[in-house]
Amino acid sequence: MSHDQSETLIHMVNQIAHNLQSASDPATGVKNHLEKFWARSMKERIIACLDAPDCALTPVARQAVEQLAQQRRQAS
């Protein structure tokens, strides 16, 4: 994945997290949004981004992507 694609996905997840910050469980809200609206390839790319040293996910966004990754591991 190119650096620009990673930055775009990170920006998008961070924006979703920002928009859901007042929810009772914002990380789960972000995870649910990603599950519902993102293509499989986008979800795979953002999960892969967790291991990158320059992954600039906000704490809530990172928690949501970690939840998504865990859910995908359990489903397989």
Contacts in CASP RR format, 6 or more apart in sequence:
PFRMAT RR
TARGET T0000
AUTHOR 0000-0000-0000
METHOD contacts of the structure
MODEL  1
MSHDQSETLIHMVNQIAHNLQSASDPATGVKNHLEKFWARSMKERIIACL
DAPDCALTPVARQAVEQLAQQRRQAS
1 45 0 8 1.000
1 48 0 8 1.000
1 49 0 8 1.000
5 45 0 8 1.000
6 45 0 8 1.000
6 49 0 8 1.000
6 52 0 8 1.000
6 55 0 8 1.000
9 42 0 8 1.000
9 45 0 8 1.000
9 46 0 8 1.000
9 49 0 8 1.000
10 46 0 8 1.000
10 49 0 8 1.000
10 55 0 8 1.000
10 56 0 8 1.000
10 57 0 8 1.000
10 61 0 8 1.000
13 30 0 8 1.000
13 34 0 8 1.000
13 46 0 8 1.000
13 57 0 8 1.000
13 61 0 8 1.000
13 64 0 8 1.000
13 65 0 8 1.000
14 56 0 8 1.000
14 57 0 8 1.000
14 58 0 8 1.000
14 61 0 8 1.000
16 30 0 8 1.000
16 33 0 8 1.000
16 34 0 8 1.000
16 61 0 8 1.000
16 64 0 8 1.000
17 26 0 8 1.000
17 27 0 8 1.000
17 30 0 8 1.000
17 58 0 8 1.000
17 60 0 8 1.000
17 61 0 8 1.000
17 64 0 8 1.000
18 58 0 8 1.000
20 26 0 8 1.000
20 29 0 8 1.000
20 30 0 8 1.000
20 33 0 8 1.000
20 60 0 8 1.000
21 60 0 8 1.000
23 29 0 8 1.000
26 60 0 8 1.000
26 64 0 8 1.000
27 60 0 8 1.000
27 63 0 8 1.000
27 64 0 8 1.000
27 67 0 8 1.000
28 64 0 8 1.000
28 67 0 8 1.000
29 64 0 8 1.000
30 60 0 8 1.000
30 61 0 8 1.000
30 64 0 8 1.000
31 64 0 8 1.000
31 65 0 8 1.000
31 67 0 8 1.000
31 68 0 8 1.000
31 71 0 8 1.000
34 42 0 8 1.000
34 43 0 8 1.000
34 46 0 8 1.000
34 64 0 8 1.000
34 65 0 8 1.000
34 68 0 8 1.000
35 43 0 8 1.000
35 68 0 8 1.000
35 71 0 8 1.000
38 46 0 8 1.000
43 68 0 8 1.000
43 72 0 8 1.000
46 65 0 8 1.000
46 68 0 8 1.000
47 65 0 8 1.000
47 68 0 8 1.000
47 69 0 8 1.000
47 72 0 8 1.000
49 55 0 8 1.000
49 57 0 8 1.000
49 65 0 8 1.000
50 57 0 8 1.000
50 62 0 8 1.000
50 65 0 8 1.000
50 66 0 8 1.000
50 69 0 8 1.000
55 62 0 8 1.000
57 65 0 8 1.000
END
